[in-house]
């Protein structure tokens, strides 16, 4: 029996394999909103979909049932769903948030008009892999509202908690013969900032309420995303087809392991809410995920958008900067950074831009421009040296 209503905006891989499964398992009636007409038709015809969950132990099938779908371009249908929803989530990508915000804003205002006496506040969560994800969506929603009075009303009645979202969903076709089937790993994380809730949420087993989301996000970004990028860049440069294959290479294994050791020191030093034992367990879990042979995740997918991933606040530069400030030498993180600058996937616009910058401005200037670091920063010198050394390694 369904106990509430959830609206998931975005019916792609993360929407189905993570958010949809969590909401369905919690007993919520789930409505998907998307722009893909074929996807919407399939969802309404099938009423559910299988999730192929793969681990080192093999593969199993789970099923998300009792779903329906609407077009996110159908404003009337969207507003109706928002009025009825107890929780609204997105998984559409950062660049799409400004497009969906005006409709969400209109729906929230209508919800507050029709349901003014509701004891429970509605919760909006942007399940996007970006910093300040829900705050970013909130700001777009507020900008779309007509006046300050409307903004104050929404801020008083709607919770906008940032979140940490994590599940590897490769661009691999599931073995299950179903138009909506999706393949994913057995691990997932959906943690939200407890302090941003106006009041307690109804319990949803797949959602973790955390007091220090900044620490959770840093742990994920530095440890998981940083190590994933390292395996992807060097796996790509060495010609491996999947991350799992790359992790059979002893030199890549050593790089990933060394990076995680350097990152763990940074995490424990700068985020005291995470103990050394907790970080060690997190590292061990990630290593098991990387060697999962069923995921078949491609290095060129994991390594995409290198300009963003090589910025000073992202997964590689930030922990390296903190390590240097702590008096350490992040040699393995730096080799991952070098791999990012050498990553030359012809299908990746940012990778092309990186190499165009190097050709046009020279290596030193390109590193400074992309990372935002001062030319005299130790990481700039180390990256230049490592870049030339890498010519002997690939």
LUMVO-691959 format. One line per 8 residues: number of its first residue (from 1); for each residue x, y negated, z of C-alpha. Coordinates in steps of 0.05 Angstrom, whole numbers. Layout:
! LUMVO-691959
NUM> X,Y,Z | ... .
! end
This chain:
! LUMVO-691959
1> 0,0,0 | 28,-68,-20 | 36,-117,38 | 52,-182,2 | 68,-216,-63 | 136,-229,-95 | 152,-267,-158 | 218,-250,-192 .
9> 238,-300,-246 | 284,-263,-294 | 273,-191,-316 | 345,-176,-335 | 393,-126,-305 | 402,-159,-236 | 328,-177,-233 | 308,-104,-244 .
17> 366,-66,-213 | 373,-107,-150 | 318,-157,-134 | 261,-117,-163 | 282,-53,-128 | 290,-89,-61 | 222,-123,-65 | 186,-60,-88 .
25> 218,-17,-33 | 195,-69,18 | 123,-57,-4 | 113,-123,-40 | 71,-128,-103 | 121,-151,-155 | 109,-198,-214 | 166,-210,-263 .
33> 170,-274,-304 | 213,-275,-367 | 217,-305,-437 | 228,-239,-472 | 160,-220,-501 | 180,-147,-514 | 204,-140,-442 | 139,-170,-416 .
41> 98,-122,-459 | 138,-62,-437 | 131,-80,-364 | 56,-88,-369 | 48,-24,-410 | 92,18,-365 | 74,-12,-297 | 143,7,-271 .
49> 213,29,-290 | 268,77,-270 | 334,56,-238 | 392,104,-250 | 437,99,-189 | 507,126,-199 | 561,140,-148 | 622,183,-139 .
57> 574,238,-120 | 536,235,-186 | 471,205,-210 | 401,200,-182 | 337,167,-206 | 295,118,-167 | 230,87,-191 | 202,16,-183 .
65> 127,19,-190 | 67,-26,-187 | 96,-84,-226 | 67,-133,-276 | 98,-187,-319 | 82,-257,-345 | 116,-305,-391 | 158,-357,-355 .
73> 137,-404,-411 | 64,-397,-392 | 57,-453,-341 | -13,-434,-319 | 7,-362,-305 | 70,-384,-269 | 33,-433,-224 | -18,-380,-206 .
81> 37,-330,-188 | 74,-382,-146 | 9,-399,-109 | 1,-326,-91 | 74,-310,-76 | 103,-301,-7 | 174,-299,-35 | 200,-328,-100 .
89> 267,-305,-128 | 308,-319,-190 | 361,-282,-229 | 367,-322,-293 | 437,-352,-293 | 461,-420,-269 | 448,-456,-335 | 374,-435,-335 .
97> 357,-461,-265 | 343,-532,-289 | 294,-505,-340 | 252,-464,-291 | 254,-515,-235 | 199,-562,-260 | 149,-504,-265 | 169,-479,-196 .
105> 160,-550,-169 | 90,-554,-198 | 72,-485,-171 | 97,-501,-101 | 56,-565,-98 | -6,-527,-121 | 8,-473,-70 | 14,-523,-14 .
113> -51,-556,-37 | -89,-490,-40 | -58,-458,22 | -46,-515,71 | -61,-475,134 | -15,-416,119 | 25,-396,181 | 82,-368,139 .
121> 125,-414,96 | 142,-392,26 | 215,-373,15 | 252,-389,-50 | 318,-353,-63 | 363,-362,-124 | 398,-295,-132 | 452,-324,-177 .
129> 526,-310,-174 | 546,-382,-160 | 564,-427,-102 | 506,-462,-66 | 458,-421,-109 | 391,-436,-76 | 411,-507,-57 | 425,-520,-130 .
137> 356,-494,-150 | 325,-534,-92 | 357,-598,-117 | 330,-586,-188 | 260,-573,-159 | 262,-637,-117 | 285,-677,-177 | 224,-652,-215 .
145> 174,-675,-162 | 138,-741,-174 | 153,-779,-109 | 187,-778,-41 | 122,-756,-6 | 120,-693,-49 | 193,-679,-34 | 183,-686,41 .
153> 124,-640,39 | 162,-586,0 | 222,-591,45 | 178,-584,107 | 141,-523,82 | 189,-485,37 | 253,-449,58 | 311,-451,9 .
161> 365,-405,37 | 430,-395,-1 | 448,-322,-12 | 503,-273,-28 | 482,-224,-81 | 524,-164,-103 | 511,-103,-146 | 550,-80,-206 .
169> 503,-72,-265 | 544,-56,-327 | 522,-68,-399 | 514,7,-407 | 452,43,-431 | 420,88,-379 | 415,163,-392 | 341,158,-376 .
177> 296,153,-437 | 253,94,-418 | 248,23,-449 | 261,-10,-381 | 312,38,-351 | 372,6,-319 | 436,36,-292 | 472,11,-230 .
185> 516,31,-172 | 492,57,-105 | 518,-4,-67 | 483,-71,-63 | 483,-133,-20 | 430,-187,-13 | 448,-231,46 | 413,-297,61 .
193> 429,-356,106 | 386,-346,168 | 397,-418,190 | 361,-445,128 | 295,-410,144 | 239,-455,170 | 213,-395,209 | 224,-320,212 .
201> 215,-281,148 | 173,-218,147 | 223,-161,150 | 249,-138,82 | 296,-78,92 | 342,-95,33 | 354,-167,56 | 407,-181,108 .
209> 398,-245,150 | 466,-273,168 | 489,-329,213 | 554,-345,176 | 538,-340,102 | 601,-379,84 | 643,-322,112 | 602,-269,75 .
217> 609,-308,10 | 684,-318,18 | 693,-244,34 | 656,-224,-28 | 687,-276,-74 | 759,-267,-53 | 759,-191,-40 | 709,-163,-90 .
225> 707,-214,-146 | 782,-230,-141 | 802,-157,-144 | 752,-143,-199 | 782,-199,-240 | 852,-172,-229 | 832,-102,-252 | 794,-132,-312 .
233> 849,-178,-337 | 905,-128,-332 | 860,-71,-354 | 842,-111,-416 | 914,-129,-430 | 935,-57,-425 | 880,-33,-471 | 835,4,-422 .
241> 761,11,-441 | 732,10,-371 | 749,-14,-301 | 749,59,-278 | 802,76,-330 | 843,15,-311 | 843,38,-239 | 878,103,-259 .
249> 939,60,-278 | 987,61,-219 | 1012,-10,-232 | 940,-37,-233 | 924,3,-171 | 984,-29,-136 | 963,-98,-160 | 891,-91,-135 .
257> 913,-60,-69 | 965,-115,-58 | 916,-170,-75 | 866,-142,-25 | 919,-141,29 | 936,-214,16 | 863,-233,13 | 847,-195,78 .
265> 899,-236,115 | 866,-300,89 | 795,-276,107 | 813,-256,179 | 853,-320,190 | 802,-369,163 | 735,-334,177 | 736,-310,249 .
273> 665,-281,245 | 696,-225,203 | 740,-179,243 | 801,-142,216 | 763,-76,222 | 704,-104,183 | 749,-130,128 | 785,-64,123 .
281> 719,-26,116 | 697,-76,63 | 762,-64,23 | 754,11,26 | 682,6,1 | 703,-37,-58 | 759,10,-78 | 708,67,-81 .
289> 663,24,-124 | 718,8,-174 | 735,81,-188 | 662,100,-200 | 668,137,-268 | 594,130,-284 | 592,54,-287 | 635,46,-350 .
297> 641,-29,-337 | 683,-63,-391 | 743,-107,-372 | 723,-159,-423 | 655,-166,-389 | 683,-170,-319 | 738,-219,-341 | 693,-265,-381 .
305> 693,-341,-369 | 766,-346,-347 | 766,-422,-343 | 714,-419,-289 | 747,-362,-253 | 815,-397,-253 | 789,-461,-222 | 816,-483,-154 .
313> 754,-464,-115 | 741,-397,-146 | 760,-324,-132 | 835,-326,-145 | 861,-396,-135 | 824,-410,-70 | 853,-351,-30 | 921,-362,-61 .
321> 921,-435,-39 | 900,-415,31 | 953,-361,34 | 1007,-412,16 | 981,-460,68 | 988,-403,118 | 1061,-394,98 | 1050,-330,59 .
329> 1069,-314,-13 | 1008,-288,-51 | 1049,-251,-105 | 993,-203,-125 | 939,-256,-128 | 986,-297,-171 | 995,-239,-220 | 920,-235,-225 .
337> 920,-309,-242 | 973,-296,-295 | 928,-241,-323 | 872,-292,-328 | 915,-339,-368 | 937,-283,-414 | 866,-255,-423 | 853,-267,-497 .
345> 786,-234,-513 | 765,-260,-582 | 692,-254,-560 | 700,-301,-501 | 695,-376,-516 | 730,-395,-451 | 788,-347,-464 | 796,-379,-533 .
353> 796,-448,-500 | 850,-427,-450 | 897,-406,-506 | 881,-467,-547 | 900,-510,-487 | 965,-472,-479 | 982,-481,-553 | 962,-554,-554 .
361> 988,-580,-488 | 1040,-529,-466 | 1035,-476,-412 | 1049,-522,-352 | 998,-575,-373 | 946,-522,-389 | 953,-491,-320 | 947,-559,-287 .
369> 887,-578,-328 | 849,-513,-317 | 865,-503,-244 | 863,-575,-222 | 928,-565,-183 | 984,-616,-179 | 1041,-600,-226 | 1088,-592,-167 .
377> 1043,-542,-130 | 1079,-475,-119 | 1024,-437,-154 | 1037,-475,-219 | 1111,-457,-218 | 1096,-385,-199 | 1043,-378,-254 | 1090,-405,-307 .
385> 1144,-356,-285 | 1095,-298,-281 | 1066,-315,-349 | 1134,-308,-383 | 1151,-246,-342 | 1085,-214,-365 | 1112,-212,-436 | 1154,-154,-413 .
393> 1096,-118,-379 | 1043,-112,-434 .
! end
